[in-house]
């Protein structure tokens, strides 16, 4: 039996994700164990996940996954490179994973791997430094440099292709035996109207809380979302502004993504902006993308420093599993590559405190009429045997 991993967010889970499970098992075998490493309550966009991690993990197992583990929050709030490396590093330490499956626009695994190798070459690093100018964004400069060295710059134009390249870079960096498995992702990542067969998460988030969005969810998971408890960045705006306005200069200076004086610009805007959108618009520029600023703002709100973001998580949390997944978890525990922590199990240390703080703040992104008490922890979901 093969074991394949997917680094994911499921924000929210939809039919396209269940389709990926089917395609993966067609490629590797129907008995393939699928291990999902999923962002928790905060996602790579720098925003709160629309549904909590426990609900999304349970939905994934009901829809065909065998195990869902939580991607450390320090990886989930990183750039594409940090997100990919953090996920691959956990899987590498976990052991027992044969393949890393990812959906991408090109579906060309060979081209993605060759691009990853070129981006890691000394020649690329040297050319990148020489081409740096004050007005360039990193993304534009990287694509232009790749093309100058004979690479295919088109592979860096689409978000899932870019992430796929970062996964392969991480595999190469770790000298991992995990094999990359590219699957063509149909549909468009940025679609604002959901495609009937291949909906985008972006389009589905825009539909919420309309009930018709459920038609895009795998049938086995629809009941979970029948009375959705939705989280929105806008609903936590006042709490975020209050936190940022109270921060000291040195706290801004310690934030991730704040190099080249960007933290000073964020600090100035945070002390005068009336909304989060006004703050972001006042900081972003041609050189500094919106996504970078949003992640920086969320790290400020959650109290995550640059040092925190670069420190590997000491354990990985188990969120959900079925019978096949239970066997995988038992074997992973025996290998001891990285500790597995089930809900309810206590952890201590700086990373555990970071998790506690993020868990306490996440409910503030609910509608103001529905903010609950601080959660005390949930039981892991174990799918009953058939």
N, C-alpha and C positions, 0 to 999 in steps of 0.2 A: 504493500500500500504506500502510495506517495503522500507527502505532506506539502501543501502549497500555502503560502502566506499572501495576504493582501494588506497593504497599508492604506487606511481609508478614513473617512469621516462620517459618511452616511448622514449628511446634514441637509435633507433627511434621506432615509433609505427609500429606494424606489425599484420599479420593475427592472430597470437596467442593471442594477446590482445583482439581482437574482439571475438575470441573463448571463452575467459574468461568471457566476458559480457554475452554470450549466456548460458554458464554453470551456471553462477551466477543466471540468471533469471529463468533457469530451476529449480534451487534449492529453490528459494525464491518466485517465481511468475513472470509472464511476465510483470507485471506493476511495477516491482521494479525500484526505482530511484537509479541510479548509480552515486555516487559522487567520483571523482578522485582527490586526493591530490598529485600533480605532481611536481617534482623538476623543478626549473626554468631554467635559462641559464647555470647553473653549476650543475654537478651531483656528486653522491656519490663516484664515482671513482676518484674524484679530478680533473676532466677535464671539458672543456666546452662542453655543449650539442651539438651534431652535427647540430641540427636545433633549432632555437629560440623557446622560451616557447610559444609564441602566435601561431605559426604554429602548434606545437605539440598538443596544447590544442584544437585548431579548428579541427584537424584531429581526435582527440578522440571523440568529440561530433558528428562529421559526421559519425563516425563508431559505435556509439551506446551508448556512455556515455551521461549523462544528465547535469552534472556540472563538470567543471575542476577548481580547486583552486590551487594556487601556494604554494607548501611546502616551508616554510621559508628557505632562503639560509643558515642560521646557522644550520638548521637540515640537509639540503641536503649535506653539506660538513662535516658531522660528521661520526664517526664510525658507524658500523651496529647498535650498541646499541643506540647511539644518534640519528641516522636517524629514527629508529623505535619509540623511545620515543617521539621525536619531532613531528612526524606525528600523533601518537595516541593522544598526548596531545592536538593538534589542533582539532582533531575530537571530543574528549571528551568535550572540551569547546564549540565547535560548537553546539552540541546537536542534537537530532533528528535522529541519526544514529543507526540503529538496529544491523548491522553486519559489521565486517571488513573482507573482502575477500582477501585471498592471495594464489598465486600459489606456490607450493613447491614440491620438488622431491618425498617425502614420501607420501604426500596426507593424512597423518594420524594425524588428529587434536587432538585426545586424547593423542597420544604419544608426540606431540609438547607441549601441555599444561602441561602434567606431567613433561616434561623436564624443562619447564619454572619454575614450582613450585620448583623443586629440585635446580635449579640454584639460586633461591632467598632465599633458606633456610640458616639458620645460620651454619648448619653442612657443607654445601658446602663452604661457605666463609672461615671457619676455615681450612678445608682440603686444600683449594686453597693456603692459606698463608703458610701452612706447607710444601706444595710441591714445592714452588717457589725456583728455582735455577737460577744462572746467565745465563745459556745457553738456557733456555727454551723460546720458543715463547709462548705468552699468549694462542693462539688457541690450541696448543698441550697440554699445562698444563691443560686447562679447560676440554678438552675431556678426558684426563687421570683421572682427579679428578671425573668427572661425572661417569665414569665407575667404579671407586673404591667405589662409594656410591650406586652402583646397577643400575645406569641409563644406557640408551642405547647410547653409544658414537657415533654410526653411524649417529645419527640425527644431529651431528655437523660437518659432513664431506662435506655437500653440501651447496652451497651459499644461495639458497632459503629456505632450511630448517632452516639454521642458522638465517636468517632474520625473518622467521615465529616464531621461538622461542623468538626472541627479541620483536616482536609485542605482543606476549602473556605475556611476562614479563612486558611490559609497561601497558597492560590492567590490570594486577594484581596490579601493583604498584599504579595505579590511582583509583583502585577499580571501574573500569568502567563497566557500564551495557552493553556496546557494546559486542556482541557475536563474537568470532572468527569463521571464516568459511574457512577451508582449501580445496583447489582444487588441484588435482594432476597436476603438470606441466610436460607435456611430452617434450621430446627432452632434449638436454644438454646445460646448460648455457654457456659453454666454446666452443661449436662447432665453427669451423672456416669455415665450409661449411654449408649453411643453409638447414635445414630439410624442405622438401616440405610443410609439414603440420604444423610443429612446429619449425619455424626458431628461432635462437637465435639472440638477438640484436648485440652480438659480431660479428657474421658472416655477418650481414647486414651492419654494420659499415665498415667492411673490403671491402665490395663490392662497396661502394660509391666512385665515383659518377656514376658508370656504370648504364645505364638505366634499365637493367634487374632486378635490386633490387626492382623495382616497382611492380613486379609480387607477391611479398610477402606482399604488403600493401593492406589493405581492399579497395575494389573498390571505395567506396564513398570518400576516402581520396587521391586517386592517383593523381588527378589533382593538389592538393596542392604541391606535391613534384615533379611535372613534370620538373620544372626548379629549382633544389635545390640550396640553398645558404648554403654551408657546412662550418662548423667551425672545425678546427683541432688544437690540442695542439701545434703541431710543427710550425704552422703558427704564433703563438704568442710567440715563443721561445725567440727571441731577446728582446722583451718588458719585458718578465718575468725575464730574466737574468739582464737586466738593473735595474729593480726594486729591485731585491734581492741584487745586488752589492752595491746599494746605501743605504741599510738599516743599521741602527745603531745597536749596540750590544743589547741595551735594547728592541728594536723591535723584534729581534730574540728571546730574552728571554721570551717575552710575547706571543709567538705563541702557539697555541694548539698543542698537541701531542709531546711537546718538553721536557718532563720530563726526569729525569736521565741523564741530560747533552746532550740529543739528539740535542737540539737547537744549542749547540756549534759546534757539528759535521756538522750540516747543514750550519751554518754560515761560517765555514772554507771552505767547498766545494763550497758554492755559490760564494765565492770571488776568486775562481781559475778555476772552471769548464767552459768549452767552450760550452757545450750543456746541456739541461735539463736532457737528459738521462745520461750523464756523472755525473751530480750532484746527481741524484737519485741513480745510481749505487755506488757512493762513500759513501752514507749515509746508505743504506739499509743493513741489516744483517740477520742472522738467527733469532735473537730476534725481530728485527723491520722490519715488512713486507713492501713491496713496496707500497701497497695501503696507508699505514699510511704516508709514506714519500711524496707521490704525493699530498695527501690532505694538508699536512703541507706546501708544496711549493705553492699550489694554495691559501691557506689562507694568506701566506706571500705576494703574488702578489696582492691580493684583499684588504690587510690591515685588516684582520680579526684576532683579538686576542683571547686568550683562554676565556677571560671574555665575549667577544662578542658571542662566540659559546655557552656559558652556559646561556645567557640571553634570555628568551622567547620572541618571536616576539610579538609586540603590536597589530598586525592585520594580516589578511590573505587576499591576493589578489585574486580577481575573474578574471579568464582568459577566460572562455567560458561557455555557457549554452544554453539549448533549453527551450521549453515551460514548461516541467516538472521541469527542473532545476530552472526556474524562480520562481516557486512556493516554492521550497525548500529554495531558497535564501531568499525569503520574510519571511518565517517562521523563518529561522535562524537569520535574522536581528531583528525580533520581540523578540526572546529569549535573544538576547544581550550577549551571552556567550563570543563571540570574535568579534570585529569589522570586517566588510567586506569592502574591498577597491577595487573599480573599477578602471581600467586604466583611467588616466586623473584626478583622485582625488588626491589632494595634501596631503602629509604626512610630518610631521616634527619630528625631534629627531635623535638620534644616529643611530637607525636601518634604518630609511629612508635615511640617508646619506650613510650608508653601501650599501643599494640597489642602490642608485644613482651611486656610485663609480663602483659597479659591472656591472651595465648596460652600463656605459661609456667604460669599459675595454673589455667587451665581443666582440665587433666588431673587436678587434685587432686579434682575432683568425680566421678571414676570410683569404682567399688567399690574399697575399699582393697586388694583382691587383684590389681587390674588397672592400677594407676597406672604409666604408661609414662614414658620419658624425655621431656624437653622437646622438642616437635616442631620440626623444622628447616625446615618449609615443605612444601607439597604442590603438585603441578602442577595447573594449571587444567584442568577437565574440558571437552573439546571433543567434542561428540557426532559420531560418524562420519556422513558423508553417506549418505543412503539409496541 
